[in-house]
Amino acid sequence: MKTLITLEKQNHSKTAEYLKPSREHGGNIQNAVERWGIPHTQWLDLSTGISPFSYPLPAVPEAIWQHLPYDNKSLIQAARSYYGCDYLLPVSGSQEAIECLPRIFKQQRIALPEVGYSEHAYHWQNSDHTIVFYHDIAALQALVNQHDIDLALVINPNNPTGKRVNSETLIQIANTLKQRKGHLIVDEAFVDCQPRLSLANTIPSHDNIIVLRSMGKFFGLAGIRMGFVLAATSILASLADQQSLWHLSGPTLWAAETALKDYDWHAKQIKRLNASSNSLAIHLKKHFPNDVITPQPLFVSITLPVESAENIFNACATQGILLRFFDLRNTAAFKHSGLLRFGLPRNTKELQRLNDTLNTLQLS
């Protein structure tokens, strides 16, 4: 039985059967190998927002492999210092929180961005909540002010559009939601380079704010599956009740603590990612002079006609360059448009390969 979902479109709304959201994600090189017949080693993967510059972890101490991961007090302290928040819970990537949060709220009306990380809609739908889609922050504010929703989710910065919302606006939304005991959930998986956007330090003074953080993107450590939820103790306790014993491995906890403590590396990483993103955006502007380009420190997005976006995606793939293509023609915010998301090349050689490929397409 399909869940009925209210679709909010500008100044009107309609009810429609909501089909299961796509669960396609970036980084699936094996799928690309099978689809285009190009060997794994020949691909340039720009399909994720994961930093190509991973934190340089040293060798894992032998004792970490031998002992069960009971004591994580030092990790918790490292995370509290890094995020500026004392109220947090380690999770197996922010994905674990995305899966678990819908189960601790019972049959709520939740506002989700109509363009965003698809796992959010997938799991809220599967837990029998009513989903109200909004197309921009003004539409969300209208829903909140009308007291039409119980929960709101914002992806900040948004993945894949790159759009940002300032913290003052989000706090206003949280305060209005609190009047009806509602909560604001903010997915901050891509915020590490822009700490002023984060609501981490607003907890617990705003106890209806729930923040999701990931160590996969900024740290380039997607493989360790590590993240945190920052929230009031009651929310953290409900989430902890859903976790299995030793759900995070000892090497994962050790790696996370090591990376979180290295503040010199954090500063260098921010500079490096910003420089790489700016360089990529400059080069893309030469190829797409008339299209909307939105750079973020971990990716650059381009909005353009949907047919063009799909053709460019396929043309790059035939040359062994994997991008992310999003068909947005049925959305209110991006009607008749498509979106291409470019991850960061790791060096000038990879950037030149992308440039050369785009040159052959004669885009401008």
C-alpha positions in Angstrom: 0.0 0.0 0.0 1.5 3.3 -1.1 1.7 6.2 1.4 -0.4 9.3 0.6 1.8 12.3 0.6 0.9 16.0 0.4 2.9 17.8 -2.2 3.2 21.5 -1.5 3.7 23.5 -4.7 4.0 27.3 -4.5 0.6 28.6 -3.3 -1.4 25.4 -3.8 -1.2 21.8 -2.8 -2.4 18.5 -4.0 -2.4 15.0 -2.7 -0.8 12.2 -4.8 0.4 8.7 -4.4 4.1 8.9 -3.6 6.3 6.3 -5.2 9.3 5.0 -3.4 12.2 7.5 -3.7 15.2 6.5 -5.7 18.0 5.0 -3.6 20.7 5.5 -6.2 23.8 7.0 -4.7 27.2 8.2 -6.0 30.4 6.2 -5.9 29.0 3.0 -7.4 31.8 2.4 -9.8 31.0 -1.3 -10.1 27.6 -0.4 -11.5 29.3 2.0 -13.9 31.7 -0.7 -15.0 28.8 -3.0 -15.9 26.8 -0.2 -17.6 29.5 1.3 -19.8 32.0 -1.5 -20.0 35.0 0.5 -18.8 37.4 -1.2 -16.4 37.3 -0.1 -12.8 40.9 1.3 -12.8 40.1 3.7 -15.7 37.3 5.6 -14.1 37.5 9.1 -12.7 34.9 9.1 -10.0 33.4 12.6 -9.4 30.0 11.3 -8.4 30.3 11.8 -4.7 30.7 14.7 -2.3 33.4 12.8 -0.4 36.7 14.7 0.0 39.3 13.2 -2.3 41.9 14.2 0.4 41.3 11.7 3.2 42.6 12.2 6.7 46.1 10.4 6.8 45.4 7.8 9.5 48.5 6.1 11.0 48.6 2.3 11.5 45.9 1.0 13.9 47.5 -0.1 17.2 47.4 -3.8 17.7 45.5 -3.5 21.0 42.6 -1.8 19.1 42.1 -5.0 17.0 42.2 -7.2 20.1 39.9 -5.5 22.5 36.1 -5.1 22.4 35.1 -1.4 22.0 33.8 -0.7 25.5 35.3 2.6 26.5 34.7 5.6 24.2 35.0 8.4 26.7 38.0 9.9 25.0 36.2 9.8 21.6 33.2 11.6 23.2 35.4 14.3 24.6 37.1 14.7 21.2 33.7 15.0 19.5 32.4 17.5 22.1 35.4 19.7 21.5 35.2 19.5 17.7 31.5 20.1 17.4 31.2 22.6 20.3 28.3 20.5 21.9 28.3 18.3 24.9 25.1 16.4 23.9 25.9 13.9 21.2 25.7 10.2 20.3 28.1 8.3 18.0 26.3 6.6 15.1 27.3 4.5 12.2 27.5 7.4 9.8 24.6 9.9 9.7 22.8 7.2 7.7 22.1 5.3 10.9 20.4 8.4 12.3 18.4 8.9 9.1 17.1 5.4 9.4 16.4 5.5 13.1 14.9 9.0 13.6 11.6 8.2 11.8 11.1 5.3 14.2 11.2 7.4 17.4 8.5 9.9 16.1 5.1 8.3 15.6 2.9 9.3 12.7 4.0 12.9 12.3 3.6 15.5 9.5 7.2 16.2 8.4 8.4 18.8 5.9 11.2 17.6 3.6 13.0 19.4 0.8 11.7 18.3 -2.5 15.3 18.2 -3.8 17.7 16.6 -1.3 19.3 13.4 -0.1 16.8 10.7 -1.0 17.3 8.5 2.0 15.4 11.0 4.2 12.2 10.7 2.2 12.6 6.9 1.8 12.8 6.2 5.6 10.1 8.8 6.7 7.8 7.2 4.1 8.5 3.7 5.3 7.6 4.6 8.9 4.1 5.8 7.9 4.6 9.6 8.4 2.9 12.2 6.2 5.5 14.0 4.1 4.9 17.6 3.0 7.5 18.7 0.4 8.8 22.3 0.3 10.7 23.9 -2.5 12.6 26.6 -0.7 13.2 28.0 2.8 10.4 30.6 2.4 7.9 27.8 1.6 9.1 25.9 4.7 8.7 29.1 6.9 5.1 29.4 5.6 4.3 25.8 6.5 5.8 26.3 10.0 4.0 29.6 10.6 0.7 28.0 9.6 1.3 25.3 12.2 0.8 22.7 9.4 3.6 20.4 10.3 5.1 18.7 13.4 8.7 18.2 12.1 10.9 19.9 9.6 14.1 18.7 8.0 16.6 21.0 6.4 19.8 19.8 4.6 22.3 22.6 5.2 24.2 23.0 2.9 21.7 21.1 0.6 22.9 18.1 -1.2 22.8 18.2 -4.2 21.8 21.8 -4.9 24.4 23.4 -2.7 22.0 26.0 -1.3 22.6 27.3 2.2 20.4 28.6 5.0 21.7 30.9 7.7 21.6 29.8 11.3 19.3 32.7 12.4 16.6 31.6 10.0 16.8 28.0 11.2 16.6 29.1 14.8 13.5 31.1 14.1 11.9 28.0 12.4 12.9 25.9 15.5 11.4 28.4 17.9 8.1 28.4 16.0 8.0 24.6 15.8 8.5 24.5 19.6 5.2 26.2 20.1 3.5 23.0 19.1 6.2 20.7 20.6 7.7 20.2 17.1 11.3 19.5 16.2 13.8 20.8 13.6 16.2 18.2 12.1 19.2 19.6 10.3 21.4 17.4 8.2 24.9 19.0 8.4 26.8 16.3 6.5 28.6 19.0 4.4 28.9 21.8 6.8 32.4 21.3 8.3 34.1 23.9 6.0 31.4 26.4 7.0 31.0 26.2 10.8 29.0 29.4 11.0 26.1 27.6 9.4 26.0 24.9 12.0 23.5 24.7 14.8 25.7 22.4 16.9 26.4 25.0 19.6 22.6 25.9 20.0 22.0 22.6 21.8 20.7 22.2 24.5 19.4 25.8 24.8 17.2 24.9 21.8 16.2 21.4 22.9 14.0 20.7 19.9 16.9 20.9 17.4 18.4 17.7 16.2 21.7 17.9 14.2 23.2 15.1 12.1 27.0 15.2 11.4 29.1 12.9 9.3 32.8 12.1 9.2 32.6 10.7 5.7 32.7 13.9 3.7 35.0 16.5 5.1 37.4 13.9 6.6 37.3 11.7 3.5 36.6 8.7 5.7 33.3 7.3 4.3 34.6 3.8 4.8 34.7 3.9 8.6 31.0 4.7 8.7 31.1 7.2 11.5 28.9 10.1 12.5 27.2 11.9 15.4 23.7 13.0 16.4 23.6 16.2 18.5 20.4 16.6 20.4 18.6 16.8 23.7 19.3 13.8 26.0 15.8 12.4 25.6 16.3 12.1 21.8 19.8 10.7 22.2 18.4 8.1 24.7 15.7 7.0 22.3 18.2 6.6 19.5 20.7 4.7 21.7 17.9 2.2 22.5 17.9 1.2 18.9 21.6 0.6 18.7 23.1 -2.9 19.0 25.9 -3.7 21.3 29.3 -2.8 19.8 27.6 -1.3 16.7 30.8 0.7 16.0 34.1 -1.2 15.7 37.2 -0.4 17.8 39.2 0.7 14.7 36.3 3.0 13.7 36.2 4.7 17.1 40.0 5.0 17.2 40.1 6.5 13.7 37.4 9.0 14.5 39.0 10.1 17.7 42.4 10.5 15.9 40.9 12.6 13.1 38.8 14.8 15.4 41.7 15.8 17.5 43.9 17.0 14.6 43.0 20.7 14.5 46.0 21.7 12.4 44.9 19.2 9.7 41.3 20.6 9.9 42.5 24.1 9.1 44.6 22.8 6.2 41.7 20.7 4.9 39.3 23.7 4.9 41.8 25.8 2.8 42.5 22.9 0.4 38.8 22.0 -0.2 37.9 25.7 -0.7 40.7 26.2 -3.2 39.8 23.0 -5.1 36.2 23.9 -5.2 36.9 27.4 -6.4 39.3 26.1 -9.1 36.7 23.6 -10.3 34.0 26.2 -10.4 36.2 28.6 -12.5 36.9 25.9 -15.0 33.2 24.8 -15.2 32.1 28.4 -15.8 34.2 28.4 -19.0 32.2 25.4 -20.2 28.8 26.5 -18.9 28.8 30.3 -19.1 25.0 30.6 -19.2 24.1 28.1 -16.5 23.7 28.5 -12.8 26.8 27.2 -11.0 26.7 26.7 -7.2 30.0 25.8 -5.6 30.3 24.2 -2.2 33.7 23.2 -0.6 33.0 19.5 -1.4 31.2 19.7 -4.7 30.0 22.0 -7.5 26.5 21.9 -8.9 25.2 23.1 -12.2 21.6 23.7 -13.1 20.8 23.4 -16.8 18.1 22.0 -19.1 17.4 18.5 -18.2 18.1 17.0 -21.7 21.5 18.8 -21.7 22.3 17.6 -18.2 21.5 14.0 -19.1 23.4 14.1 -22.3 26.5 15.5 -20.6 26.3 12.9 -17.9 26.2 10.1 -20.4 28.9 11.6 -22.6 31.3 11.9 -19.7 30.5 8.4 -18.6 31.4 7.0 -22.0 34.8 8.6 -21.4 35.2 7.1 -17.9 34.2 10.1 -15.9 31.3 9.5 -13.5 29.2 12.5 -12.4 25.8 12.7 -10.6 22.8 13.6 -12.7 19.5 14.6 -11.1 16.2 14.9 -13.1 14.4 17.9 -11.5 11.8 18.6 -14.1 8.9 17.7 -11.8 9.9 19.9 -9.0 8.6 23.4 -8.2 12.0 24.9 -7.7 13.7 23.5 -10.8 11.0 23.0 -13.3 12.2 21.7 -16.7 15.7 21.5 -15.3 18.4 19.0 -14.5 21.3 19.2 -12.2 24.8 17.9 -12.5 26.9 17.5 -9.4 30.7 17.5 -9.8 32.8 16.1 -7.0 36.3 17.5 -6.6 39.2 16.2 -8.7 42.1 15.2 -6.5 44.8 16.9 -8.6 45.5 19.0 -11.7 45.8 15.8 -13.8 42.3 14.8 -13.0 41.0 18.3 -13.5 42.7 18.5 -16.9 41.1 15.2 -17.9 37.6 16.6 -17.0 38.4 19.8 -19.0 39.6 17.8 -22.0 36.4 15.7 -22.0 34.1 18.7 -21.7 36.0 20.4 -24.5 35.2 17.6 -26.8 31.5 18.1 -26.1 31.6 21.7 -27.5 29.3 23.0 -24.8 29.7 26.7 -25.2 
